[in-house]
Amino acid sequence: MKNKIITIDGPAGSGKSTIAKLLAKKLGLIYIDTGSMYRTLTLLALENNIDLNDEESILRIAKKSDLKFDNNVADESRYTKVLLNGRDISLDIRSKKVGEAVSIVSKLSGVRKYLVELQKKMASNNPSVLEGRDTGSVVCPDAICKIYLTANIEERVKRREKQLCENNQSSLKEQIKCEIENRDKIDSSRNDSPLIIPDGSTVIDTTRMTIEEEFNLIKNIYHEKIKET
């Protein structure tokens, strides 16, 4: 299945979700948003007043919950539709509160191992585009096409601000910048599957690129990789 898998890794605001959904739609692949899974467990912890560092309790309630992910890519501007016990929490997991807490939950070793196994299972069953922070390094290290996206901090803050506005949320630019920089620090320094540039990946700076330029570049890389096999 590795010949049918594209991984998109990178920090917050680098453009992973939009390009991953577009690639999935245009290339006929399944879109797997690994970040939404960590956000869902974070929301579970917050709603049940569980300490964000209490790995055992978070996993216990996660395993008892009915989590479903609808990765329909009809609209690339929208995230994965997430259902928790039948409730649509797609916007809830994108809240400011969850965004501030997700790095704490996602650094827990047991949580990562639990979700990575789910992600590997999903990818093994379908030709897929996975996006997150360890998809090319841990989840699918043998994917045929591994991409690492980046962008300068100003552009990433701008994109995050736009996302918040679209979800009827608001925040000061300086606050958004601090949150992104803190997220980068936590993601890059955690002991279990930290954010890194995966071996064999292509690094793309999206700061001044249009989504069409990104798509064409990655599509060409993907097709070239397939020809080489």
N, C-alpha and C positions, 0 to 999 in steps of 0.2 A: 504493500500500500504506500510505501515511501515515495514512489514515483508520482503519487497523486496528492502529496501534501505540501502546503506552503505554510511556513511559520512567519509571523510578524511580531517581533519583539521591539521594545523601546520604552522610554519613560513616558510619564503622563504628558499629554498634549502634543505628542509627536505625530499624531495622525493615524494611529493604528486601526481604530475601529472603522473609520470611513473607508479607508483603502481596502481593508480586509473584507468588508461587506460587498464592495464594488467588485473585487476580484472573484468572490464567491458567486455573485450573480452572473457576471460576464463569462466565467469559465465553467459554470455548472458544478460548483463545489459546495460543500456544506460549510456554513460559517459557525465557528466555535469561539465564543467570547469567554475565555477563561477567567477574566477579571470579574465578570458578573457573578461567578460562583463564589469568589472570595467576598464580594460585596453582600451576597445573600446570607452567608454565614455571619458576617458582621452585623447585618440587620437583625438576624435571629438573636444574636447576643444582646444587642441594644434593647430590643423589644421585650426580652425576657429578663432584663436586669442582671445579665451575667457579666462578671468581670472579664474584660477583653483579653486578659492573659490566662483565663481559666480554660485551657485547652480541652480538658476532659469533659467539662460541662457543655462546651460548645459542640464538640463532636457527638455527645450523647443526644442532644436535642436535634442536631442536624440529621442523624441517622433515623430519628423517629418522624422526621418531617417529610412531606411529599414535595419534592423539588422538581419542577419541569421547566425546560428551556425550549422556547420556540424560536429557532434561528431563521425565521423567514426573512429573506433579504429583499423583499419587494421595495422597501424604502431604505436606501443606504444611510440616510440621515438619522435613522432611529437605531437604538440599541436593541439587543436581544430582548424578546418578551419573556419575562421571568414570572412563573407562577409558584407561589408558596402556599401549600395546602389549599389550592384552588383560587387564591387571591393574586391578582396581578400586582406585582411589586416593582415593575419595571422602572417607574419614576422614583419610588421610595429608595431603591438602592443607589440612586444617583444623587441623593440629597447631600447637603453640605456635611451633615452630622456623620453619615456613613463614610463620606470621602475622607474625613479627618481621622476616622478610626480604622479604616480597612488595612492600613499598613501594619497596625499592631496585631490584628488577627491573622493576616496573611504571612507573618513571619513565624508563626507557631509551626513547629516541625510536624506534629501530628495532623494538623489541618492541611498542610501542603501535601503530605503523603496521601491523605484521604482523597483530596480533590485531583491530584495528579493521576491517580489510578482511574478515576472517573473520566478524566480528559483523555487518557490513553485509550480507554475502551471506546469512547466516542470516535476518536480518530482512526481506530483500527477497523471500524465498520464502514466508514464512508470516506471517499476522496474529500479532503477538507482544507479549509484555510483556518488556522488557529492564530489568535492574537492574544498577547499578554506580556509577561515579563520573563518567562522561562520556557516558552514553547519550543524554541530551537535548541536550548541547552539541556533541558530535562525531559519535557513531555515527549517531544518527537526529535531527538538528536540526529536521527537518520533521515529526516525529511529531505526531499530532493532540492527544495528551494527554501533557503533560510534568509530572511530579511531583517535587518536591524534599522529601525527608523529613529531619527533624531531631529532636533530643531533647536534654534537658540531660545533662551529663556523668555525673551520678549514675545516671540511668536507663540510659544506654548501658553503663556499667560493670556494672550489675546484669544486663543482658541478656547481655553477653559472658561474665560469670561463669557464668551459667546454661548457655550454649552449651558452655563448657569442661567443666562437670560432666556434661552429657549425653554428651560424648565421652570420659568417664572421664579428664579432665585437670583439673588444679587450678592455681590461681595466686592470690597475694595481691591484694586489691582495689587497693591502692596501686600494685602492679606493673601490673595491668591498666589502671588509669587513666593511668599514664605511657606505656604502649604505645599507647593510643588517642590521647592527646594528641600523641605523636610521629608517629603515622600521619597524623593531621589536618594536622600541619605539613608533612610531606613531600608529601602529596597536594595540598594547597592551593598549595604554592610551586613545584612542578615546572614546567619550561618548556613541556612538551608536554602539552596537554589537561589542565590542572589541575582539581581539584574546584571547581566554581563552581555558582551557581544559574543554570541555563540560561534564556535569554531566553524569555519566554512561559510559564514554568512556574508551577505553583501550589505555594507553600511550606506544608507541613503539619508542625506540631509534634506529635509522637506521644507526648510524655512522659506525658500522662495519658489517652491514648485507648486503648480496647480495640481488638482486631483487627477486631471487627465494625463498630465506628464508623469505623475507617479504611477498611475495604472499602466500606461504604455511601457514604462521602463521595467516594472516588475513582471508584466506579462511576457515581455521579450526575454528576460532572464529565465523565467519559468520554462518557456518553450525551448530555450537553448539548453537548459539542464536536462530536459527530457530527451533531446536529440543526442546528448552525450552518453546516455545510458544504453 
